[in-house]
Amino acid sequence: MPDNLISQSINVTIVYVDESGSLYNEEIIIPKNSTIREALFISKHILNIKSIDYLSDNIGVFGKLKNIDSELCDNDRVEIYRKLLSDPRDSRLRRLIKQKSKKSYN
């Protein structure tokens, strides 16, 4: 790649973990000043995942929520967050109830 193109490009990683735990991790080279939306459209694999709703799912960079039109920097990691299957507080409460019921039988 010519030097002038390299200086006008940035490296970005896009990651997503689906409901089954499969990791999608794609490194792409995009033009400087590209947005998250543009990076997703340049991606070859992420757009093929039908379970992602890009406009309503939360998207972040390095763990911080971002707007889909946020500009990316070199070496950013775009993270696509899926909806939780259950509320962690509800799951913890169910586990506690289950543990207490086991203790009462003993």
C-alpha positions as CSV (number, residue, x, y, z in Angstrom):
1,M,0.0,0.0,0.0
2,P,1.5,3.4,-0.9
3,D,2.6,5.6,2.0
4,N,0.0,8.3,1.3
5,L,-2.8,5.8,1.5
6,I,-1.4,4.3,4.7
7,S,-1.3,7.8,6.3
8,Q,-4.9,8.4,5.2
9,S,-6.2,5.1,6.7
10,I,-6.8,3.7,10.2
11,N,-7.0,0.1,11.6
12,V,-10.1,-0.8,13.4
13,T,-11.3,-4.0,15.0
14,I,-15.0,-4.9,15.1
15,V,-16.1,-7.5,17.7
16,Y,-19.4,-9.2,18.6
17,V,-20.3,-12.3,20.7
18,D,-23.6,-14.0,19.7
19,E,-26.0,-15.8,22.0
20,S,-24.2,-19.1,21.6
21,G,-20.9,-17.5,22.6
22,S,-19.3,-17.4,19.2
23,L,-16.9,-14.6,18.8
24,Y,-16.8,-12.5,15.6
25,N,-13.6,-10.5,15.4
26,E,-12.7,-8.6,12.3
27,E,-9.9,-6.2,11.6
28,I,-10.4,-3.7,8.9
29,I,-8.6,-0.8,7.3
30,I,-10.8,2.2,6.8
31,P,-10.3,5.8,5.7
32,K,-9.4,8.4,8.4
33,N,-12.4,10.2,9.9
34,S,-14.7,7.2,9.2
35,T,-17.7,6.7,11.6
36,I,-18.8,3.5,13.3
37,R,-21.6,3.2,10.8
38,E,-19.2,3.4,7.9
39,A,-16.9,0.8,9.5
40,L,-19.8,-1.6,9.9
41,F,-20.7,-1.2,6.2
42,I,-17.1,-1.8,5.2
43,S,-17.0,-5.0,7.3
44,K,-17.3,-8.2,5.3
45,H,-18.5,-10.5,8.1
46,I,-20.4,-8.4,10.7
47,L,-23.1,-7.3,8.3
48,N,-23.9,-11.0,7.6
49,I,-25.0,-11.6,11.2
50,K,-28.7,-11.3,11.0
51,S,-29.3,-11.1,14.8
52,I,-27.7,-7.7,15.0
53,D,-30.0,-4.6,14.8
54,Y,-27.3,-2.0,14.2
55,L,-29.6,1.0,14.9
56,S,-31.1,-0.3,18.2
57,D,-28.3,-2.5,19.6
58,N,-25.8,-0.6,21.8
59,I,-22.5,0.0,20.2
60,G,-19.3,1.1,22.0
61,V,-15.6,1.7,21.6
62,F,-13.4,0.1,24.3
63,G,-16.4,-0.4,26.6
64,K,-17.8,3.1,26.3
65,L,-21.2,3.6,24.6
66,K,-21.0,5.6,21.4
67,N,-23.4,6.9,18.8
68,I,-23.3,5.0,15.5
69,D,-22.1,8.2,13.8
70,S,-19.1,8.7,16.2
71,E,-15.8,9.1,14.4
72,L,-13.2,6.4,14.9
73,C,-9.5,6.6,15.7
74,D,-6.6,4.4,14.7
75,N,-6.7,1.0,16.6
76,D,-10.2,1.5,18.0
77,R,-12.2,-1.6,18.9
78,V,-15.8,-1.3,18.0
79,E,-18.0,-3.5,20.2
80,I,-21.5,-4.5,19.3
81,Y,-23.5,-5.2,22.4
82,R,-26.4,-7.6,22.2
83,K,-29.5,-7.5,24.3
84,L,-29.2,-9.4,27.6
85,L,-31.1,-12.7,27.7
86,S,-32.1,-11.9,31.3
87,D,-31.6,-9.2,33.8
88,P,-28.5,-10.0,35.9
89,R,-30.3,-9.0,39.1
90,D,-33.2,-11.3,38.3
91,S,-30.8,-14.2,37.6
92,R,-29.0,-13.6,40.9
93,L,-32.3,-13.5,42.8
94,R,-33.4,-16.8,41.2
95,R,-30.0,-18.4,42.2
96,L,-30.4,-17.2,45.8
97,I,-33.9,-18.6,46.0
98,K,-32.8,-21.9,44.6
99,Q,-29.9,-22.1,47.1
100,K,-32.2,-21.3,50.0
101,S,-34.7,-24.0,48.9
102,K,-31.9,-26.6,48.7
103,K,-30.8,-25.7,52.3
104,S,-34.3,-26.0,53.6
105,Y,-34.5,-29.6,52.4
106,N,-31.3,-30.6,54.1
